[in-house]
Amino acid sequence: MSVLKAPPKQPKNATLQIRVDEELKLKLDKYAEFLDSTTSYVVSEALRLVFNKDADFKEWLESQATNGKKSVALDASLTPESAKELSVPVVCPPKANGNGLFR
């Protein structure tokens, strides 16, 4: 057993670029200053709060996850042989020869 604990893993961050009106941007900046934090933190936590509080969104999100599981299960149930049966043949268009006629 180690003497020190490993630091908690930080979640991966993604960049988000949005446009907001000037008044909202000023309030965001002031709120971040009030919290002695960054605007990124304020936006992230505000979104988490909205997502956690919105019961309709939670229900919708759950239904999306259920639909996604069904399609993943369908994909997983396809064997290479059955996938070949579902494949669509590729048809190449005719090529024109030098005089504008097709071969």
N, C-alpha and C positions, 0 to 999 in steps of 0.2 A: 504494500500500500504506500502510495506517495505521501510525502509530508505536506505538500501544497496541492490544492485542488486546481484542476485545469480551468482557465477562464471560460465564461459562458460563450458559446458560439454566437457571433453576430450574424443577423440575417443578411442575405445578399440584398444590396440596394440596386434600384433601377432609377434611371433619370426620367423625370416627367417634366415636360414643358407645357405650361398653360398660360392662357391670357385671362386676366381679370381686370375689372375697372380700377382706376387709380385709388378710389376711396377704400376699396377692399384691400388693395395692396398695402396702403398706409396702415390700416387696422391690423393686418397680418404682421407687418413689421413691428408695430407697437406691442402687439400681444406677445410676440417672440421676445421682445425686449423685456416686457413685464415678467415673463417666465425665466428670463436669463437663459434663453435657448435659441434655437435657429428656426427660421421659417419652415424648413423641411420637417422639423420635429412637430411643429404646430399643425401643419397640413396632414401629416401622417396620423397623428393622434386624433385629429378632428374626423378624419375619414374612418378610422377604427371605431370611434364613438358612434358615428352615424350608422355604420354597418352593423354594429352590435345592438343598437336600439331599434332598428327598423324591422319589425316582425314580418311585414309583407316581403321585404327583400330576403330575409332569412328563409322564408318558405319558398320563394321563387328559386333561390340559390340551391336549396335542397332538391327541388324538382329537376333543376339542371344537372346536378350531380347524379341523380338517379338515371336520367336519360343518357348521360355520358357513360355510366357503368354498363347500360344495356348495349350501347354501340361498341364499347370495348370488349364486352363478352362476345358479341357477334364476331368481331375481328379475331378474337382469340380462338373461336370455334372453327375458323377456316383453316383447313390443312393446306399444304402446298398443292395437293391434287385438286381439292375443291376450288381453290383460288384459280387454278388453270382453267377450270370449267367456266368460271365467271369472267375470264379475261375477254377483252374485245379485240378482234384481229385488227391489225394496222393495215390500212389500204393506202398505197402510194398513188399520188395523182399521176396522170400520164405526162411524159416529157415531150417537149416540142423539139423537132429536129430543125436543122438550119433553114428550111423553107417554110416554117410556120405550121407544118403538119405534125400531128401527134403520131407517135409510134405505138 
